[in-house]
Amino acid sequence: MENAENIDQLALRKWITAGLQIPEVKDLYGDAGYLLSNMIAKYTLAASMYRLSERAHAWFLDNKIDLSSEYARSRFYGKSGPFMYEHSIPASVIRSALLQVEPTAQNVAEILAKSGFVVVVLRSEDDLLRSHGLARTMPSSWNFGDDPYARYQAAGIALSEAYLKVKGKIQR
């Protein structure tokens, strides 16, 4: 399924592109590294659909959640909820890719287009990523542009072909 950029993502992509034009930002002075990573994470989270792991998909089916409906991003998010919203490629990995290219609008757009979906996983699956050392990294043999879901495969987390349609305030 294609991850078509929406208006919120367009605004964030323009912010990221403009920020990378500032030498001090590109050199990560001040709090630029944090801010850039945060905007990258928000870009991915601003998508209109999140992919579901097979176990998360089963939970949605068991709880009779209609996946043809659209839900507020906050509905299934929170410290007490069963889910985590995971970036298929960690923001720090995307940030590194952006810092290695000339920050043109085209280069930034191409990298962000390859940043993958947010994946809704159970907290136990998030723990599995951590136990495999993949909480903030991709597998060592992975190169940018390879399968954005490689860390899930490496951790033994199966992904479904189902998606959660989301709207509203970005949860971070």
N, C-alpha and C positions, 0 to 999 in steps of 0.2 A: 504494500500500500504506500502511496506517495505521501510524503509529509509536506503538503503545500504550505508555504509561508503565509501567515495571516498578518493583519495590520499591526498587531502588537509586536510580532516578530520583526516586521519591517522597521518599525521605530527603533527597536533594540539593535538590529543590524546596523542601522545608520549611526546610532550612538557608538557602537563598537568601532565602526570604520573611522568615524571622526576622532575618537579617542586615540586610536592607533596612529593618527597623523601627528600627534604631539610627541616629540622626542622623549620627553621625561616619562610619559606614559609607556611608550614602547620599551624604555630602559627600566621600567618598573620602580621608579622613584616614588617616595611617599607611600601611599597606600594603593598605588596603581595596580599592583598584582592582585590584591584582594578585590578591588573594584572591577577590574576587567574579568576576573573569574566569576564574580557575582552576576555581571551583565550577560556573560556567556550562559551561565546556568539559567538565568531568567529567560533568555532567548529560547532555550530548549523547553523550559516549563511553560512558556506562552503558547506552545502548540495547541491545536484544537482537539488532538487525540493522543492518548497514551496507550502504549501496547501493554498487554497483560501477560504475566507468566502463566503457565498452565495451572499452577496451584492457585494463583489469584483468580484466574478465570473460573475455576471450579468453585471457589468461595462465592463469587458473584452469582453463579448459577444456583448454588445451594441456597443462597439468600434471596433468590428471585429478583435480582437487580436486572432491570430491562436495559440491556446494552445498546438498544436502538435509541434510547433517550440521552439527553445531554444533562450533565450534573455539574454543580459548582465544584471547582477544584478542591475546596475545603471539605466537601462532604465525606471523603474517604481518607483525609489527611489528618495527622495529629499524633501526638506522643502516645495517646491511649488507644489508637486505632491499630488494626492488624496489618496495615500496609506501610510501605515506604515508596516514595516516588524517586526512582533511581535514574540517573542519566546513563544512557547506554554507553556513551563515551564520557568519562569524567571531564568536568570543565577545565581542570588543570592540563589535561592532555590536549584539549582543543586550543587552550591558551598558548601552549607551546607551539602548536602548528601555526597559529596566527602570528606569533612572534618570529617565525622563521621565514616568512614571505614578505614581499613588498605589500604594505597595507592598502592596496587599491580596493575599490568597491567590488570589483570582480573577484579578486583573490579572497576577500573576506566572505563574500556570498558563497563562493565555491566550498570553502572550508565549513562554513555553518550549514550548508546544504548536506554535508556528509557527517554531520554531528549526531545523527540517529534520533530516535524517539526517546521520550521518557518511558521507562518500563515500570509498571506497577507490580511490585513483588511483596510477598509476605515478609514480615520482619525476620522470620527464620531463614528465608532465602538471602536477605541482606547480610545476616550473620554468616551465611555460607560464603558469600563474596569476601567478607573480611577474613574468614579462616583460610582462604586460598590466596590471601595477599592482594586481592583485586578490588578493594574498596575504592581506591583512588587511582588505580593504574589499569592498563590493559595488559594482556599476556605479553611476555618478553619477545615473542616472535612476531607480534602484531605491528603493522605499519599503518600510518594514517591513510585512509581510503580502503583498508581491508574491511571485513565484516564488522559493523559497529556492535554486534552482539557477541563477539568472540569471548568476552570475559564471562558471560553467562554459560556458554558452552563449556568453557574451561572449569567452571565451578559446578557443573552438572545441573544447572537450572534450565529447565525446558521452557521455551516461550510458546505461547499460543498464537494463533492468527487473529485473535480477538482484540478489540480496542475499546477503551473507555473514552467517550466523547465528553470533553470538559469545557467549562467557561468560567468567567469571573476572575476575581483577584488571584494573582499568581502566588502560590504557596511556596515559601523558601525557608 
